[in-house]
Structure formats: C-alpha cells, structure tokens
Amino acid sequence: MAKKESSFVNMVLTLFVVTVIAALALGGVYTVTKGPIAIAKRKKVEKAIEQVVPGFDTIVAEYKVLPENGKDSLTIFEAIDSNGEALGIAIKTYTDKGFSGRFWIMVGFNSEGIINNTAVLEHKETPGLGDKMDKKKSFNKKTGKSWSDQFNGKNPKDFKLKVTKDGGDVDAITAATISSRAFCDAVLRAYDEFDKLRNDEK
C-alpha cells in the first residue's frame, strides 16, 4: 500500500514539475516574441498610414478617442510631409458587425473630410467573399481598381456610407453584403470622429 502511495506522490510531483517547466518555457517564448510582434504590428500600421495619407513623412500626433457608438477606442494619427505641411489624418477604426466578428481598418482623410484611401489591418472574413474588402483580394486587372477604391475621393457628408440595398451609395461585394455593411460602419465611425475633431478646432 505504501508503495502505491509513493508511486502516486511521485507521479503528482512529476506532473507538477513538467507543468512548471512548460509554463516557464511558454513564458520565455512570449517574452522573446513579444517585442518582434509589437514591432511588426507597428510597421503594418505605418504602412497603412502611407497608403491612406499619400506623401506622409512624419506623425506629429497620435492619440486615442472613445467613440459614442463604439466599445473600443479609435487611434488618430496626424501626419505631415517632409516640409512640415499638414497632409491629413489617418484613423485606425473598427466594426463589430463583420460576418466573422470585429475587424480593423485604416481610413485617411484630407482637411476637407474627403476620403483619401482605406487599408484593411486585421480581419477574419470569409476567403473569396468578405475578404475582398482587402485591396489585394479584389484587385481587377482590367479596371486597375479594387472594391474599396469606390470610397476614395468621396466626402461622407454627401456620399452615403451604406450599401445600395440599404439606400446608400456603396456597391456591396457580391455575396458578402454583411461584410460590406460592416466596412461602411467602420468608415463611418472614423468619419464621425474626424468631423467631431474638425468642429472642436473651429
């Protein structure tokens, strides 16, 4: 009986030691990879800013705002060119209305509120359908454009950020109306904050 108890204790101790070692190993991996992951994410954000604010050289201000119609903060980036001239604002925005949940995009505005461009940062939308909101996934060689290019050069004050099925001006992605609506929601959330910021400065 004593031998069985001893074996059980040894087994428990062995499992405990293995668990501790595994936890320490995972912690070490996290510590080692945390820095590179953060750097990679930052580079992705900066690349997106370059896409949505043409001629961007330096970010002179970066801050977060909590929108009234959202559960999480948006990040606003104020950009200037190499001569120190203000170019516009890039806003990291999101929506919780995606077919597969939340996704993040970057939207760039000029000083008049006109959309320069958009860039998808993170998403889990359906491959071949909702993921066509990403420029690379919907690029048409014949037209030289992607689905999201229809937002470029538009002012949300006049351009209705809803799909045509809902009375708006946006042509939805074929068979991906939910993702299209969600994209509009994210852009509108960014514009609302841009408009609020512009009015506060007056």
Buried (B, 14 or more C-beta within 10 A) or exposed (E): EEEEEEEEEEEEEEEEEEEEEEEEEEEEEEEEEEEEEEEEEEEBBBEBBBBBBBBBBEBEEBEEEEBEEBEEBBBBBBBBBEEEEEBBBBBBBBBEBBBBEBBBBBBBBBEEBBBBBBBBBEBEBBEEBBBBBBBEBBBEEEEEBBBBBBBBEBEBEEBBBBBEEBEBBBEBBEEBBBBBBBBBBBBBBBBBBBBEBBEEEE
